Amino acid sequence: MKVVFKSKDFASVDSSGYGFNNRRPMANPWQYQGRVQHRQWQGIYECGWQKTNDRLKQDELLWTVRGDARLFGLAAALKTKGFEVEVEQD
């Protein structure tokens, strides 16, 4: 299963208490990967800056979290914090 969402920065996700940790750079610039370790769900994530051509809009981080069905709990928790979340089956 896959959970996809966007954020304005790293701090809003890292400080949420949902277990996002171990962020490290990937081969491409401005892309990162890490783990999600929480007592109710776990998985791996990738994120990267998504550039926008609109000068009035701020660039956003696109997060993709992969794991098992327990990620439904993560998706619900992110929605309560105001994130727009998409859940997809792999």
Steps between C-alpha positions, in 0.01 A plus 500: 500500500611854439414831673575820307479853640662844472643738758654846496808394699671218689422639845123462468542127438801427722342668802161331454598197710410251225841332495671654197875459559838398355473746208797476265567634148436291191697498173302788349533850647227611739359148546507313829403163645451365848288289734168541673512325837194537721341255740188478278659503152832476324635540151754673282466839339642706217454873467620775274437860414237547234569822311215719389505743209262735678695775675216555745505140624767357726682181401374193689645173620336192348508206744440135405478246783492126423402226739220264598133563582588662832585813301125574496559620856776734383277636224222570750743670739641720222148602397425615854805731476360655181710324236334395174567126482458244222506127577585258217542126471830380351 
